[in-house]
Amino acid sequence: MSKIEVKPAKQLDEPTPPGAPEASAGVDWEQVRDWDQRYVFHVLATADEYQSNPVASADGCYVTLADGRRIFDFANQLICVNMGHRHPKIVAAIREATDKFGYVWEGMTTEYRSRAAKLIMEDIGVGEWAGRIRFLSTGTEAVENMVLFAKLYSGRRNIVTRTYDYHGWTNALSGANGVRGYRSSLASGSGDQAHVDVPDAPSANYHYAPAPHCYRCPIGHTYPDCKDESGTLACVRATEHLIRSIGPESVAGFLTEPAQGAGMIHPPKEYFSQIREMTKRLDVLWLDDEVMTGFGRLGEWFGYKVYDVTPDIMAVAKGLSSSSLPAAGVVLSKEVAEFFDQWRFNTMSTFGSHPLGMAAVCGNLEAMLEENILERVRDLGAYLGDGLKDLEERHSCVGLASGRGLMWSLELVRSKETREPFIAVDRYSTYTRTEETPASAIVGRICMEEGVAIGAFLPNSIRLATAFVATKADLDLGLAALDKGLTELDRYCD
Ligand SMILES: Cc1ncc(COP(=O)(O)O)c(C=O)c1O
């Protein structure tokens, strides 16, 4: 493959032009809404609560609603459309592939899969540690496969993960989720907090170490006073204690996200180097879930690069294809890959390495390289971070603005002094409907009125991300809407 040439990307200050074609033409939206309400199974809402949210099209960092309103996507959907909706290079790559393929299975070698692997291993420079990649379709599958590989490699059954982590939704993986409400459980819509864990899914084989959540340390410490004489953080000491209590010889891996995407927490800078030293010393694999952080989100290709460590196995998805088509992967270290080279892995996935998905991966990664995307993410991320820190200073309801690259969050508090959250259950549970409206929903509603969609899944936190093709003018629009929403929430502060 020829060397990738870096081209000038869209200027950072250039406003995003209105680009959506007239996508609503000829669509009967009343009918769409009716079929949706009647037949589709919906997540995150009871049948009574559910309201259709018809979307006609999406382009760049905007979505156009059926009523023609154009919304700035300040949530980047599920933090997954890294290069924006309908990036021309990705669209062209998929179109070209549809001229050649409908489908072939993963037992056949396509040009697209080989090119995708080479782009990841060589051009993006995943690093010397990496040996092989297996391609799959979704993030959950990739993490599931990572756990499976770790168990087969080590012959051990336990997985240590952390509170406030999120790794996927299936029966087997739901127990890996340390944000309790995200364990594919049921939350009542009637006002009480009752909910049901999936029977037997959070199996005894998942164990939760404390999240590195310095703003509200789950084990009662204060950063940086939590360090011992050797400089080791209290949460790292607690993690080692947990692994030792279970018995390292029975632990297949320590499973983490570099930045907790559902839990919305970025660890202190020392955390991962200490975790890595500890997992190596105890001979436990580090299973790095980069489904959300992979491919530039934090201003580096992968989260582990931010912290200058390397994993044993890594799962990727979302940003791998900028979510244009389902595509995911599991990257094995050389050592782990050499082990599996000796064996037949007796299974297959129908959609794993789908040729159209692999073409989308190629178009996406080539676009990232050509547009020198890391520099852009760092520049936009610094601008966004300054804007959010300014909001933190000016609003009584913002306890903390934290983040990196284009992945940020705001902690909403009743009082900056006490850090008391608006809704007591915070990250422990899915928030169910009660008389109290979640603080994040109040801000979300006002932002939406201003034409800006934000992430408001947890009751006291706001999740902010954008496509890397956004401009500073787009971010200004988002920040102005947030300013309005937070001003309303300030009224509820002590
Ligand atoms: C860190 C992480 N792991 C795994 C997943 C699951 O990915 P998917 O929704 O593609 O199955 C997600 C999704 O948000 C994620 O953020």
The ligand as an SDF file (V2000), in Angstrom:
LIG
                    3D

 16 16  0  0  0  0  0  0  0  0999 V2000
  -15.7240    0.8110   26.9510 C   0  0  0  0  0  0  0  0  0  0  0  0
  -16.8250    0.0850   26.2400 C   0  0  0  0  0  0  0  0  0  0  0  0
  -16.7390   -1.2390   26.0870 N   0  0  0  0  0  0  0  0  0  0  0  0
  -17.6810   -1.9430   25.4280 C   0  0  0  0  0  0  0  0  0  0  0  0
  -18.7810   -1.3150   24.9030 C   0  0  0  0  0  0  0  0  0  0  0  0
  -19.8260   -2.1100   24.1780 C   0  0  0  0  0  0  0  0  0  0  0  0
  -19.7880   -1.8180   22.8200 O   0  0  0  0  0  0  0  0  0  0  0  0
  -21.0400   -2.1180   21.8700 P   0  0  0  0  0  0  0  0  0  0  0  0
  -22.1190   -1.1890   22.2800 O   0  0  0  0  0  0  0  0  0  0  0  0
  -20.5020   -1.8340   20.4830 O   0  0  0  0  0  0  0  0  0  0  0  0
  -21.4090   -3.5340   22.0170 O   0  0  0  0  0  0  0  0  0  0  0  0
  -18.9170    0.0680   25.0420 C   0  0  0  0  0  0  0  0  0  0  0  0
  -20.0990    0.7710   24.5070 C   0  0  0  0  0  0  0  0  0  0  0  0
  -20.4050    1.8800   24.8410 O   0  0  0  0  0  0  0  0  0  0  0  0
  -17.9100    0.7920   25.7200 C   0  0  0  0  0  0  0  0  0  0  0  0
  -17.9670    2.1030   25.8950 O   0  0  0  0  0  0  0  0  0  0  0  0
  1  2  1  0
  2  3  1  0
  2 15  2  0
  3  4  2  0
  4  5  1  0
  5  6  1  0
  5 12  2  0
  6  7  1  0
  7  8  1  0
  8  9  2  0
  8 10  1  0
  8 11  1  0
 12 13  1  0
 12 15  1  0
 13 14  2  0
 15 16  1  0
M  END
$$$$
